[in-house]
Amino acid sequence: MSETESSSTNRQFWQLQLAGWAAYSAYGYLLSLAHGKPAGYWTVVLAAAVAGFAATSALRYVLRALSHLPAVLFFVAALGPVLVATGIMGVGQVTALAYWCGEECRPHSVL
């Protein structure tokens, strides 16, 4: 791949990455309003989007490093990083939700 193609692909990735997470945020916020959440709920949606943006941005580089593997090995090797990225996104959203919610709906135990 030439340097111009690589630059174009890189730019397209970041444009789509930003547009996708912006759309996720807008959709999540509008959906939360439709379900009766207060206007301040945007902080939870934004935290989930930021965690998702960070996790999927890092995941891009990990998956690129694994891209030389045959398909089956790639799939197996990618499972761990994808699960870690999913965990990061989940922890980001749950933490934001617990912070937003305060003591009234925060769980008092792990179970």
C-alpha positions as CSV (number, residue, x, y, z in Angstrom):
1,M,0.0,0.0,0.0
2,S,1.4,3.4,-0.9
3,E,1.9,6.2,1.6
4,T,-1.1,8.2,0.1
5,E,-3.4,5.1,0.3
6,S,-2.3,4.5,3.9
7,S,-2.8,8.1,4.8
8,S,-6.3,8.0,3.2
9,T,-7.2,4.8,5.0
10,N,-6.0,6.2,8.3
11,R,-8.0,9.4,7.8
12,Q,-11.1,7.4,6.8
13,F,-10.8,5.2,9.9
14,W,-10.6,8.2,12.3
15,Q,-13.5,10.0,10.5
16,L,-15.7,6.9,10.8
17,Q,-14.5,6.3,14.3
18,L,-15.5,9.8,15.4
19,A,-18.8,9.8,13.4
20,G,-19.7,6.3,14.8
21,W,-19.2,7.2,18.4
22,A,-20.8,10.6,18.0
23,A,-23.9,8.9,16.5
24,Y,-23.8,6.3,19.3
25,S,-23.8,9.2,21.8
26,A,-26.7,11.1,20.1
27,Y,-28.8,7.9,19.7
28,G,-28.1,6.8,23.3
29,Y,-29.0,10.2,24.7
30,L,-32.2,10.5,22.7
31,L,-33.1,7.0,23.6
32,S,-32.5,7.7,27.3
33,L,-34.8,10.8,27.1
34,A,-37.5,8.7,25.4
35,H,-37.3,6.2,28.3
36,G,-37.8,9.0,30.8
37,K,-34.2,9.6,32.0
38,P,-33.5,13.2,33.1
39,A,-31.5,15.5,30.8
40,G,-28.4,15.1,33.0
41,Y,-28.1,11.5,31.9
42,W,-25.9,12.6,29.0
43,T,-22.9,12.2,31.3
44,V,-23.5,8.4,31.4
45,V,-23.9,8.2,27.6
46,L,-20.8,10.3,27.1
47,A,-18.7,8.2,29.5
48,A,-19.8,5.1,27.6
49,A,-18.9,6.7,24.3
50,V,-15.5,7.9,25.5
51,A,-14.7,4.4,26.9
52,G,-15.8,2.8,23.7
53,F,-13.8,5.3,21.6
54,A,-10.7,4.6,23.6
55,A,-11.1,0.8,23.6
56,T,-11.9,0.5,19.9
57,S,-9.0,2.9,19.0
58,A,-6.6,0.7,20.9
59,L,-8.2,-2.4,19.5
60,R,-7.5,-1.2,16.0
61,Y,-3.7,-1.4,16.6
62,V,-3.9,-4.8,18.3
63,L,-6.0,-6.3,15.5
64,R,-3.7,-4.8,12.9
65,A,-0.7,-6.5,14.5
66,L,-2.6,-9.8,14.4
67,S,-3.7,-9.4,10.8
68,H,-0.9,-11.5,9.3
69,L,-2.3,-14.6,11.0
70,P,-4.5,-17.1,9.1
71,A,-8.2,-16.5,9.6
72,V,-8.8,-19.2,12.3
73,L,-5.7,-18.2,14.3
74,F,-6.6,-14.5,13.9
75,F,-10.1,-15.2,15.4
76,V,-8.7,-17.1,18.3
77,A,-6.0,-14.5,19.0
78,A,-8.5,-11.6,18.7
79,L,-10.9,-13.0,21.3
80,G,-8.9,-11.9,24.2
81,P,-8.3,-8.3,23.1
82,V,-12.0,-8.0,22.0
83,L,-13.1,-9.2,25.4
84,V,-10.8,-6.7,27.2
85,A,-12.1,-3.9,25.0
86,T,-15.7,-5.0,25.8
87,G,-14.8,-5.0,29.5
88,I,-13.3,-1.5,29.3
89,M,-16.5,-0.2,27.7
90,G,-18.7,-2.0,30.3
91,V,-16.7,-0.7,33.3
92,G,-16.8,2.8,31.8
93,Q,-20.5,2.8,31.5
94,V,-21.2,1.1,34.9
95,T,-18.8,3.5,36.7
96,A,-20.5,6.5,35.1
97,L,-23.9,5.1,35.9
98,A,-22.9,4.5,39.6
99,Y,-21.5,8.0,39.8
100,W,-24.5,9.6,38.2
101,C,-27.0,7.5,40.2
102,G,-25.4,8.2,43.6
103,E,-26.1,6.1,46.7
104,E,-29.7,5.4,45.9
105,C,-29.1,2.8,43.2
106,R,-25.5,1.9,43.7
107,P,-25.1,-1.8,44.5
108,H,-23.9,-2.6,48.0
109,S,-22.2,-5.9,47.1
110,V,-20.7,-7.5,44.1
111,L,-23.5,-10.1,43.9
